[in-house]
Amino acid sequence: MAPRFAYAVLPAVLLAAALPLAAPALATPEVSVAASTGEIVDVTPTTSTLNAKKRHTEFFAASFEAEAGETRFVGTELVILDAKGTSPSEIFLGVTLLCKSPSGTTTSAEAGRNVWPAGASFTIPIAFTMITDVPGTYKCQADVMMCDPGQCASPTGTGKVRIVTQKMDPKSYSLLYVSRALPAWAQSSRVPASGKDQVVKPGSSYSIKQSFDLSDASGAIRVGAILSLTNCIEPSYPTSCKAAGTTKVNGSATVKLAATVTQVANTPGAPCTTAKATSDTGAWSDKITWQQHHAVRGIWTPDFELSTDPGCSDTVQLVVTVSVGKGNAVVIEPGSRVKTTSIAYAIPGDTIPTYV
């Protein structure tokens, strides 16, 4: 079983995810703080069923203490069992994860997808890193908005979906996670580096390259990427699909992901560290269907330590290759306020929980 929040197997985010979601309201917390809180793993949702008639539903809430200037990784996974009685034929679930500082500053991210009756179980994951601005109690909340796809400007939609809890499925269940304060060397970068959509046409590949200076790192290191991928079923969404050539509204996109990390050598032939993603760490080959339209995929290399050989530098280079086969083209999206951001990252190997 792959580690949670490493995104080895992630769900699709559909067209309706481009619609803005209203942020959940949070109460102002106390400003005093005694000590910085460590890692938080909450596996008990505040509800077991989501009802479209309610429109907005909180499904996780947690708080933590922090000093100013801490870097925290925050993430949530909403695991849905099924959809029953949806109308007219499907429901859009839009998830907002938001953390509020004692100063009033908020950090948030949004994602979502369509579900249809009798569809298989799936997960909607969201994650971001945040830097605390003042000492005090920070409150984080995960909220779901439900509506008919494309009709989210007004409260429409009926139907219910069930949240999967740890008791229901000990291997894949809903949770909220807040990391301990990360070391200063932990880092991430938005990709593609241009900040623009990257179209990958059928029969071609595109490689994302990112270097990380890990001279201050110690112990096990994890390097990887989270990519937001869209199947070009039409030329108008995203608009970059107009450069894809042929699009097919009912077509699938065949995608393969691979990744390697190489410690840069100062001396040719030096025994520097290399690592390659495996099927357990996100190396993947499958289809993004037209129903999904959008998929968030993660890939990372197994945890490693830098070689201390004098011929090796403290810099590593990550190369993630996206290959597209027969079918539609794919767009790698760098993301925005209302779309999942594609990132490359380097973090301590034990940051992401591996308890499942």
N, C-alpha and C positions, 0 to 999 in steps of 0.2 A: 504494500500500500504506500502510495507516494505521500510525502509530507504535506500537511495542509498549508495553504497560502503560498505554496511554491507553484501552484497552478499547472500541474502536469496534465490534468484533465479538466477543462473548463467549459462552461456552457456558452450558448450563443446569445448575443445581444442584438435584438432586432431593430427594424426601422424606427419603431416608436421610441427607441432610446434617445433619439435626437431631440425629443420634446423636453423642455425644461421641467424640472420637478420642484415643487415647493419644498423648501427646507423645513425640517421639523422644528418646533419651538422648544427651547431648552431653558430651564430655570437658571438664574444666576447663582453660582456656587459660592461657598465661603472662600475668602482670599487667603486666610492663614494656612500655613503648611508646616508640618513637623518634620517630615522626611520624604524623600523621593520614593514612590511606589515602584516595585519591581514588575515583572511580567504578570499580565492578567489574562486568564483564559476563562471566558464565561460560556457555558454550554447549556444554559437554561433560558430559552426564549421566554419573553413576557407573555406570549400567546401561543396557541397551538394551531389556530385556524385564521386565515385571512379572508375577509368578506368584502367584496367590491362595493357593497352598499355603504360601508363605513368610509371608503375612499382612502383615507390615510390611517395607517396602523403602525405603531411602534412595535418592533419585535425583539430588540435588544437595547439595553441601556447599562452603562457602567461609568465609573469615575476613577480617576487616579490622581495622586499627588505628584507634583513635579517642581523642580527648581527652574529658573529661567535659563534658556539656552540649551535645553535637552532636545535631542533628536529622537523621536518615537516613531515606530512603525505601527500603524493601526489598520485593522482589516476586519471584515465580516464576511461570512458565507451564509446565505439563505438557501437552504436545501428544501426543495418543494417535492412533495410526494406525487400529487396528481391534481387534476382540475376536473370538477364535476359541476354540471349545470351551467356552464358558461353560456353567455349570450352576446352576440348572435352565434358565434362559433369559436371565439377565442377571447382571451383577456390579456392586457398588457400589465406587467408588474414592473414598476419603476422603483428602484431602491436608492435611497440617499443615506450616506454615512457622514455624520457631521460631529465634530468635536469643538466645544466652546471653551475658550480660555476665561479665567477670572476677569480679564481685561475687557471681555466682550468680543474679542477677535474669534472668528470661526475658520476652521479648515474643513473642507467637505469634498466629496466625490460622489458621482452618480453613475448608475448603469441600469440595465433592465432588459427584458425580453418578453416576447409573446408566448403564451401557452395555449394549448388547445385540448379539448376533452380527450381523455384516454392517452395523452402523451406520456412519454417516459419521465421518470424522475430526473431532475436537473438541479444545478446550482447557479445562483447569481452571486459572484464574488466581487467585493470592492476592497481596495486597499490604498493607502497613501502614507507618506512620511510627513511628519509635522515637526516644527521647531517651536518649543514652548517660549512664550514671550515674557511671562512674569511668573513668579512662584505662586503656587496655590493649587486649588482643586479643579481639575479639568473634567468636563462631562462629555461623554460620547454617546451617541444615539443612532440606531439604525431604524429607518422608517420605510414603509412600503406604500406606494400609491398605486391603486388599481383602476383601470378604465378600459373601455373598448379601444382597441388600437386605432390611432389616428383621431380619437375623439376625447383627448385628455384635457382639453381646455375647459370642459364642464364635467361635473360628476355623473358620468354615464357608466354603464356596465353592471352586470349581475354575475353571481357565481362565487364559489368558495374554493380555496386551495388549502391543503394541509402542510404544515411545517414539519419537517423530519427532525426529531430530537435524538439525543444520544441514546435514550432508552429504546427508541424504535429501531435505530441502526447504529451500532457502535463503531462502524467504519466510515460512514459518511453522514454527517449531521450538521445542523446549524450551530454557529458559534460566533463570538466576538472576541477579538484578540488585540491586546495592546502590549507591545514589547517593553522590556526594560529600556532605560536610556542607552542609546547606541554609542559606540566609541566615535571619536571625531573622524576617523579614517573611513567610516562607512559612507557610501556615496551612491548616487544614481544620476543618470542623464536621460533626458528625453530623446527618443529615437523615432524615425530617422533624424539625423543630425540637422538636416535642412529645416526641420519643423514643418515640412509639407508632406502631403500624401505621396506615397510611392506606389505606383501601379506595377504589378508583376504579371505579365501576360502569360497565357498558356504556353508551355514548352520552354519557359525561361526561369532564371533564378535571380535573386537579389540578396546580397550579403550586407548585413549591418556590422560595422566594425567599431569597437569602443575600447579605448585603453584606460587603465586605472593605475594610479600610483599608490602602491600598498606598502610604502616604506615604513609606515607607522603601525602596520597590522601585525598581529601576533596570533598564534594558534590557527585553528581551522578557518578557512575562508570559503564563502559561497559566492559564485559569480554567475549571473544569468540575465534573463530578459523576460518581460511581460509584453506581449504584442497584441494589439487590437487589429483584427483582420476582417475585411468585408468582402463578401462574394459580390462581384459586379453583375447583379441580375438586371440592372437597368442603368443607363448612362447618366441619370440625374441624381442618384444617391449612392455613395457620395458623388459630388460633381466631377471628381477626378476620374470616375469610371468612363467618362466620355472619351478618355484617351486609351481605353481598353480595346477598342475595335468592336468586335461582335459581342453583344450581351444577350443573355437569354433569361427571361423572367422566371422560368421554371427550371433553370439549370443549376447544377452543382459546380463547385470549384474544388479541384483535387489539390491538396496542399501537403507538402512535406517540410518539416522543421528539423534542422541539425544545428549543433553548436559545439565549438571547441574553445578552450582557453589555453593560451601559451604564455609562459613566463619569458619575457624578452631576454635574449642572451647578449651579453657584452662581448663574449668570446665565442667564435664559431665552434660548434661541437660540444659546448658545455652542457652538463646533464641537468638542464632546467626543467621545471615542472610543466607538464601538459595534462589536460583533462578533456574528456569528451562526454557530451550528454548521452544518456542511455534512455531506453524506453521507460525506465523507472523515474527519470528526471526530466521528462518532457519531450524527448526525441519522438516525433509523431508523424504519421502519414495517414490521412483520412480525407473525408469530404466535408465541406461546409455546404449544407443544403440550402435551397432557396427559401425554405421555411425559416431556417435559422437566420440566414442572410449575414449575420455578424457573429464572430467568435473571438473570445479573449483566450489566448493560449500562453502558457508559460513554459520556459525551457531553461535549465540550468545544469551546470556540471557538478558531479559529486564533490563534496567538500575536500579541499586540499590544503597543503601547507607549502609555502614558498621554499624553493631550494636555497640553501645558504652557501652554495658553491660560489667562489669569488668571480666566476665567469658569468654569473646570472645577475640580472638587475632586479629591482623591486617593482618593476612594471609588468603588468599582464595585459594581454590583448584578448578580448572576447570577439569571436566571429560567429554571428547567427545567420544561417542561410535559409531563406524562404524559397522553396521551389514549387512551381505550379505546373500541374500536368494537364490532361485533357479537361475540357469544360470551360467555365468562365474564368476571367482574370480575377486577381485578388488585389485589394488595396491595403497597404500597411498604413494605418492612421496614427499620427503622433498624438492625437487626442485634443480635447478642449474641455471647457468647463462642464459641458453636458455629455462628453464622451470619455470613455476610458483612455487614459494616457499610456502610450507605449514607452517603456523605459528599459534601460540596461542598468544593472546594479552590481555592487560589491558590498557584501555584508558579512558579519561574523557567522560562522557555520552553524551556531546554535541559536541564532535569532529566531528562526521560524520553527514553530513547535512540530515535533515528530512523534507525538504521543499516540497516533493512530496507525 
